[in-house]
Amino acid sequence: MSAEFKAARIGNQFAGEGQPCSVVARICMGMLQRILVLFMAGCSCASAGWASSDGLDSYIQQEMEAKKIPGVVFAVIDHGKIVEERAYGSENLETNTPLRTDGVFEIASVTKPFTATAIMLLVQDGKLQLDDPISKFINHTPLAWKDITVRQLLSHTSGIAGLGWVECDGSPLLNISTQRHFDDIAKRPLQFAPGESAAYSDSGYFLLGMIIEKVSGLRYAEFMQQRILAPFGMTQTSILDRRAIVKNHVSKYTMQNGRLEQERRIWQHELPSYFGMLSTADDLAKWMIALTQGRVVKPEALNQMWTATALKNGNLALMDGMPYGLGWFTGSINGHQIVGHPGFLGSAIFHFVNDQFTVIELTNLDVTSGSHQVALAQGIASRLRPDLPRFLP
C-alpha cells in the first residue's frame, strides 16, 4: 500500500464528510495525515541496533527554535524498557518555568486508544460484545441508529457525525453535560449507513464513554482510574476537569499569524471520553509497556484492536485513506506493522509492532502551526534506530 494511498483525503473527514468542519480541524487532520504517512513511507530495514544519540539534543533545540515550539518531552521504549526520556523548553511561557519529563500534558485524541481499551476490558468481563447494538446500552437512541454496533463506534464506521463539541447560536458551550451532548448528537443525520464507510468521529467515542458508564456502573473517570491508571502505576494521569489544580500541568499554545498565543480550548465536558486525558511521557510509557506485554488486555484483544476493520462490502475501512482498527490507526510496510494515534494538542504515540519500538512525543504547541511532530519524530527515531523505516527522504 503506497504512502500516497494512505494520505488521501484526511483533512476532509475530521468532522465528517458533508458536515461542518473548521479550518483548525482541517489543518489538524492534515498534519496528522503527514505524521502517519511519513512514519510508514519508505522502509530501509537493516539489522536492528542502536546508533549514537550524539547531536539529538542540538537537533531538537534547533527544530524548536525554527518552529517556535515552547516545549517538548519524548520517551522511547525498546523491547519493553524505557531507553530514552528527555525534556526541552518551557512548561509555561509566562513564568519561564522549565519543562521537565514529569510535565503533565493534555493528550487530546490520544485518549481514544484508552477508551477503546476500556471497552475491550468490558468485553473480556463478559459484560458486552463488540457486535451488540448500542441501543442495548444507551436509552432513547434515534431509529436511524438501530443497526449501529459497539464495534462500529470503535472503528469510526458508525456514520455518526464527527463534531465533538456542542454549539449554541454558533459558539461552543463552555459547560457541556452528558445529556446535552447526547441530545446534540442524536439530532444530526447519519453521514452514511452503518458499516458502509468510515469517517473520524469524536461523537462516536463520546458514546463509547456513555456505554462504559452504563455497563460498569461507574463514572468514566472512576472506571479508568480503577481498571487502567491505578493498576499500572499511572499516578500522574487523570481525566480532564477544568476546575482541578494539576501539579506540573503544562500550558498549551497555538500559532496565530506567526505569533504564539494561549490555546483556548477550555470546555468543561462532563464526559470527555474522546479527548480528555492528561498524562506524562513516563506514564504513557508504563501503559504501552503493559499493553504490549499483554498485561492490560489479552493478546487476542490487542490483536483485534490493531487489525484493520473491514466494511460490509469486504473492503478495508479506510479513514482518510488510512486503515483504522479499534482505537488505533494501523498499517504495514514491508512486514513492519506500525500502529499509532496522534492528538490535536501536539501529542502522538507510534509503536513499531514487530520491532518492539515505541516513540511517545508530547509538545505544547497545537497542530494549527504545522507538522512539527513529523520532523521531530523522524529526527528522534533516525538518530536512535536508523535501521527502522525512515519517514523523510
C-alpha positions as CSV (number, residue, x, y, z in Angstrom):
1,M,0.0,0.0,0.0
2,S,1.5,3.3,-1.1
3,A,2.1,6.3,1.1
4,E,0.1,8.3,-1.4
5,F,-2.9,6.0,-1.0
6,K,-2.8,6.3,2.8
7,A,-2.6,10.1,2.5
8,A,-5.8,10.5,0.6
9,R,-8.5,13.0,1.8
10,I,-7.5,13.0,5.5
11,G,-8.4,16.7,6.0
12,N,-11.9,16.4,4.6
13,Q,-13.4,14.0,7.1
14,F,-12.3,15.2,10.5
15,A,-15.9,16.4,11.3
16,G,-17.4,14.0,8.8
17,E,-17.9,14.3,5.1
18,G,-20.6,16.8,4.4
19,Q,-20.6,18.1,8.0
20,P,-19.3,21.4,9.2
21,C,-15.5,21.3,9.6
22,S,-13.5,24.2,10.9
23,V,-10.2,25.4,9.4
24,V,-8.5,24.3,12.6
25,A,-9.8,20.8,12.3
26,R,-8.8,20.5,8.7
27,I,-5.2,21.7,9.4
28,C,-5.1,19.3,12.4
29,M,-6.1,16.3,10.4
30,G,-3.8,17.3,7.5
31,M,-0.9,17.3,9.9
32,L,-1.9,14.0,11.5
33,Q,-2.0,12.5,8.0
34,R,1.5,13.6,7.3
35,I,2.7,12.0,10.6
36,L,1.1,8.7,9.8
37,V,2.1,8.6,6.1
38,L,5.7,9.7,6.7
39,F,6.1,7.2,9.5
40,M,5.1,4.4,7.1
41,A,6.7,5.6,3.9
42,G,10.0,4.2,2.6
43,C,11.3,1.3,4.7
44,S,15.1,0.7,4.9
45,C,15.4,-2.4,7.1
46,A,18.9,-3.1,8.2
47,S,19.8,-5.2,11.2
48,A,18.4,-3.8,14.4
49,G,20.8,-1.7,16.5
50,W,21.1,1.5,18.4
51,A,23.0,4.4,16.9
52,S,24.8,7.1,18.9
53,S,22.4,9.8,20.2
54,D,25.1,12.4,19.8
55,G,23.6,15.6,18.3
56,L,20.0,14.7,19.3
57,D,19.7,17.5,21.8
58,S,21.0,20.1,19.4
59,Y,18.8,18.8,16.7
60,I,15.6,19.1,18.8
61,Q,16.6,22.5,20.1
62,Q,17.1,23.8,16.5
63,E,13.7,22.4,15.5
64,M,12.0,24.0,18.4
65,E,13.5,27.4,17.6
66,A,12.7,27.2,13.9
67,K,9.1,26.1,14.5
68,K,8.5,28.1,17.7
69,I,7.7,25.1,19.8
70,P,7.7,26.1,23.5
71,G,8.3,22.6,24.9
72,V,9.0,19.0,24.0
73,V,9.1,15.8,26.0
74,F,9.7,12.4,24.4
75,A,10.2,8.9,25.6
76,V,11.4,5.9,23.7
77,I,10.7,2.3,24.5
78,D,12.8,-0.6,23.1
79,H,11.8,-4.2,23.9
80,G,9.8,-3.3,26.9
81,K,12.2,-0.9,28.5
82,I,12.3,2.9,28.6
83,V,15.7,3.7,27.0
84,E,15.4,7.5,26.5
85,E,13.3,10.2,28.2
86,R,14.2,13.8,27.7
87,A,12.6,17.3,28.2
88,Y,13.3,20.6,26.5
89,G,12.0,24.1,26.6
90,S,9.2,25.8,28.7
91,E,6.3,24.4,30.6
92,N,4.8,28.0,30.8
93,L,6.0,30.9,28.8
94,E,4.6,33.5,31.3
95,T,6.6,32.1,34.2
96,N,9.5,30.8,32.2
97,T,9.2,27.5,34.1
98,P,11.5,24.9,32.6
99,L,9.7,21.8,31.2
100,R,10.6,18.5,33.0
101,T,10.0,14.9,32.0
102,D,7.2,14.7,34.5
103,G,5.2,17.6,32.8
104,V,1.5,16.8,32.6
105,F,0.1,17.3,29.1
106,E,-3.4,17.3,27.7
107,I,-3.1,14.5,25.2
108,A,-6.3,15.1,23.3
109,S,-7.2,12.3,20.9
110,V,-4.5,10.0,22.3
111,T,-7.3,9.4,24.8
112,K,-9.1,7.3,22.2
113,P,-6.9,4.2,22.5
114,F,-7.6,4.3,26.2
115,T,-11.4,4.5,25.7
116,A,-11.1,1.6,23.2
117,T,-9.1,-0.4,25.8
118,A,-11.8,0.2,28.4
119,I,-14.4,-1.2,26.1
120,M,-12.2,-4.3,25.4
121,L,-11.9,-4.8,29.2
122,L,-15.7,-4.9,29.4
123,V,-15.8,-7.4,26.6
124,Q,-13.3,-9.6,28.5
125,D,-15.5,-9.2,31.6
126,G,-18.4,-10.7,29.6
127,K,-20.5,-7.5,30.1
128,L,-20.9,-6.6,26.4
129,Q,-19.9,-7.9,22.9
130,L,-18.4,-5.9,20.1
131,D,-21.4,-6.6,17.8
132,D,-24.0,-5.6,20.3
133,P,-26.3,-2.7,19.1
134,I,-25.5,0.4,21.0
135,S,-29.2,0.8,21.7
136,K,-28.8,-2.0,24.2
137,F,-26.8,0.3,26.5
138,I,-28.0,3.8,25.5
139,N,-31.5,4.9,26.1
140,H,-33.6,6.9,23.5
141,T,-31.3,6.3,20.6
142,P,-32.7,7.5,17.2
143,L,-34.3,4.9,15.0
144,A,-31.6,5.5,12.4
145,W,-29.1,4.2,15.0
146,K,-30.8,0.8,15.4
147,D,-28.1,-1.1,13.5
148,I,-25.1,0.7,14.9
149,T,-22.8,-1.6,16.9
150,V,-20.2,-1.0,19.5
151,R,-17.5,-2.2,17.0
152,Q,-18.6,0.5,14.6
153,L,-18.2,3.2,17.2
154,L,-14.7,1.9,17.9
155,S,-13.7,1.8,14.2
156,H,-15.4,5.1,13.2
157,T,-17.7,3.2,10.8
158,S,-21.0,4.1,12.5
159,G,-21.9,7.0,10.3
160,I,-22.5,9.3,13.3
161,A,-21.4,12.8,12.6
162,G,-17.9,13.7,14.0
163,L,-18.3,17.0,15.8
164,G,-17.0,16.8,19.3
165,W,-18.4,19.9,20.9
166,V,-21.9,21.5,21.4
167,E,-22.7,24.9,20.0
168,C,-25.4,27.4,20.8
169,D,-26.0,30.2,18.3
170,G,-22.7,29.3,16.6
171,S,-20.5,29.4,19.7
172,P,-19.2,26.3,21.7
173,L,-20.7,26.0,25.1
174,L,-18.3,26.2,28.0
175,N,-20.0,23.6,30.1
176,I,-21.4,20.5,28.3
177,S,-23.4,17.9,30.2
178,T,-23.6,14.3,29.0
179,Q,-27.3,14.7,28.3
180,R,-26.8,18.0,26.3
181,H,-24.1,16.4,24.3
182,F,-26.1,13.3,23.6
183,D,-29.1,15.3,22.5
184,D,-26.9,17.4,20.2
185,I,-25.5,14.2,18.5
186,A,-28.9,12.5,18.3
187,K,-30.5,15.2,16.2
188,R,-27.9,15.0,13.5
189,P,-28.5,12.8,10.4
190,L,-26.1,9.9,9.8
191,Q,-23.4,10.6,7.2
192,F,-23.7,7.1,5.8
193,A,-25.3,3.7,6.6
194,P,-23.5,1.9,9.4
195,G,-20.6,-0.2,8.2
196,E,-20.6,1.1,4.7
197,S,-17.9,3.8,5.1
198,A,-15.6,5.4,7.6
199,A,-15.2,8.9,8.9
200,Y,-13.4,10.2,12.1
201,S,-16.0,10.7,14.8
202,D,-15.3,12.3,18.1
203,S,-19.0,11.8,18.8
204,G,-18.7,8.0,18.5
205,Y,-16.1,8.0,21.2
206,F,-18.3,10.1,23.4
207,L,-21.0,7.5,23.0
208,L,-18.5,4.8,24.0
209,G,-17.9,6.7,27.2
210,M,-21.7,6.5,27.8
211,I,-21.6,2.8,27.3
212,I,-18.6,2.4,29.7
213,E,-20.6,4.2,32.4
214,K,-23.8,2.2,31.8
215,V,-22.2,-1.2,31.7
216,S,-19.7,-0.7,34.5
217,G,-21.9,1.3,36.8
218,L,-19.0,3.7,37.3
219,R,-18.3,7.2,36.0
220,Y,-15.8,7.2,33.1
221,A,-13.1,8.7,35.3
222,E,-13.7,6.2,38.0
223,F,-13.5,3.2,35.7
224,M,-10.3,4.5,34.0
225,Q,-8.8,5.0,37.5
226,Q,-9.7,1.6,38.8
227,R,-9.0,-0.6,35.7
228,I,-6.2,1.2,33.9
229,L,-4.5,4.0,35.7
230,A,-4.0,2.6,39.2
231,P,-3.1,-1.0,38.2
232,F,-0.3,0.2,36.0
233,G,1.1,2.9,38.2
234,M,0.0,5.8,36.1
235,T,0.0,8.2,39.1
236,Q,0.3,11.4,37.1
237,T,-2.6,10.6,34.7
238,S,-6.1,11.8,35.1
239,I,-9.3,12.7,33.3
240,L,-9.7,16.3,32.4
241,D,-11.5,18.5,34.9
242,R,-11.1,22.2,34.2
243,R,-11.7,23.0,37.9
244,A,-8.9,20.8,39.2
245,I,-5.4,22.1,40.1
246,V,-2.9,19.7,38.4
247,K,0.7,19.8,39.6
248,N,3.1,20.3,36.7
249,H,0.3,21.0,34.3
250,V,1.9,22.1,31.0
251,S,0.4,25.2,29.4
252,K,-0.7,24.8,25.8
253,Y,-0.2,27.2,22.9
254,T,-1.3,27.9,19.3
255,M,0.2,29.8,16.5
256,Q,-1.8,32.7,15.0
257,N,-0.5,35.0,12.3
258,G,3.1,33.8,13.1
259,R,2.7,34.6,16.8
260,L,2.4,32.2,19.8
261,E,-0.9,32.6,21.7
262,Q,-2.6,30.8,24.5
263,E,-4.6,27.8,23.2
264,R,-8.3,28.5,24.2
265,R,-10.0,25.1,24.2
266,I,-11.4,25.4,27.7
267,W,-14.6,23.5,27.5
268,Q,-15.7,21.6,30.6
269,H,-17.2,18.3,29.5
270,E,-19.0,16.0,31.9
271,L,-17.9,13.1,29.8
272,P,-14.6,13.8,27.9
273,S,-14.1,10.2,26.7
274,Y,-12.8,11.2,23.2
275,F,-10.2,13.8,24.2
276,G,-10.0,14.4,27.9
277,M,-7.0,12.7,29.4
278,L,-3.9,14.3,30.9
279,S,-0.7,12.3,31.2
280,T,3.1,12.3,31.2
281,A,5.6,10.7,28.9
282,D,6.6,8.3,31.7
283,D,3.0,7.3,32.4
284,L,2.3,6.7,28.7
285,A,5.4,4.6,28.5
286,K,4.3,2.5,31.5
287,W,0.9,1.9,29.7
288,M,2.5,1.0,26.4
289,I,4.9,-1.5,28.1
290,A,2.0,-3.1,30.0
291,L,-0.2,-3.1,26.8
292,T,2.4,-4.7,24.6
293,Q,3.2,-7.3,27.3
294,G,-0.4,-8.5,27.5
295,R,-1.0,-7.1,31.0
296,V,-3.8,-4.7,30.1
297,V,-5.9,-6.7,27.8
298,K,-5.3,-10.2,26.5
299,P,-3.1,-10.6,23.4
300,E,-6.1,-11.6,21.2
301,A,-8.0,-8.5,22.2
302,L,-5.0,-6.3,21.4
303,N,-4.7,-8.1,18.0
304,Q,-8.3,-7.1,17.3
305,M,-7.6,-3.5,18.1
306,W,-4.5,-3.5,15.9
307,T,-6.3,-5.2,12.9
308,A,-7.7,-3.0,10.2
309,T,-11.5,-3.0,10.1
310,A,-13.5,-4.4,7.2
311,L,-16.5,-2.7,5.8
312,K,-19.7,-4.6,4.9
313,N,-18.5,-4.9,1.3
314,G,-15.3,-6.5,2.4
315,N,-13.0,-3.5,1.7
316,L,-10.8,-2.1,4.4
317,A,-12.3,0.7,6.4
318,L,-10.0,3.5,5.2
319,M,-10.5,6.6,7.3
320,D,-9.0,9.4,5.3
321,G,-7.0,6.9,3.3
322,M,-5.5,5.2,6.4
323,P,-6.7,1.8,7.8
324,Y,-8.2,2.0,11.3
325,G,-8.6,-0.8,13.8
326,L,-10.4,-0.4,17.1
327,G,-9.0,2.8,18.7
328,W,-5.7,2.8,16.6
329,F,-4.5,3.7,13.2
330,T,-2.8,0.7,11.8
331,G,-0.7,-0.3,8.7
332,S,2.1,-2.4,7.5
333,I,5.1,-1.7,5.3
334,N,7.4,-4.4,4.1
335,G,6.4,-6.6,7.0
336,H,6.8,-3.8,9.6
337,Q,3.4,-3.3,11.3
338,I,3.0,0.2,12.8
339,V,0.2,1.4,15.0
340,G,-0.4,4.8,16.5
341,H,-2.6,7.7,17.4
342,P,-2.0,11.5,17.3
343,G,-3.7,14.2,19.2
344,F,-4.6,17.8,18.3
345,L,-2.6,19.4,21.1
346,G,0.7,18.1,19.8
347,S,0.8,14.6,21.3
348,A,1.5,11.3,19.5
349,I,2.2,7.6,20.1
350,F,3.7,5.4,17.4
351,H,4.6,1.7,18.0
352,F,6.6,-0.4,15.6
353,V,4.9,-3.8,16.5
354,N,7.4,-6.3,15.1
355,D,10.4,-4.2,16.2
356,Q,9.0,-3.6,19.7
357,F,10.0,0.0,19.5
358,T,7.8,2.9,20.6
359,V,8.1,6.7,20.3
360,I,6.0,8.8,22.6
361,E,6.1,12.5,21.9
362,L,4.4,15.4,23.7
363,T,4.6,19.0,22.8
364,N,2.7,22.1,24.0
365,L,2.1,23.6,20.6
366,D,-1.1,22.5,18.8
367,V,-1.2,21.3,15.2
368,T,-2.6,24.5,13.7
369,S,1.0,25.7,13.4
370,G,2.1,22.9,11.1
371,S,3.6,19.4,11.2
372,H,6.4,19.9,13.8
373,Q,5.8,16.4,15.1
374,V,6.8,14.9,11.8
375,A,10.3,16.3,11.8
376,L,10.8,15.7,15.5
377,A,9.7,12.1,15.3
378,Q,11.9,11.5,12.3
379,G,14.9,13.1,14.0
380,I,14.4,11.1,17.2
381,A,14.0,7.7,15.6
382,S,16.6,8.2,12.8
383,R,19.2,9.2,15.4
384,L,18.4,6.3,17.7
385,R,17.3,3.5,15.4
386,P,18.5,4.2,11.8
387,D,17.5,0.6,10.9
388,L,13.8,1.3,11.2
389,P,11.6,2.8,8.5
390,R,12.7,6.3,7.5
391,F,9.9,8.9,7.5
392,L,11.6,11.5,5.3
393,P,14.0,11.3,2.4
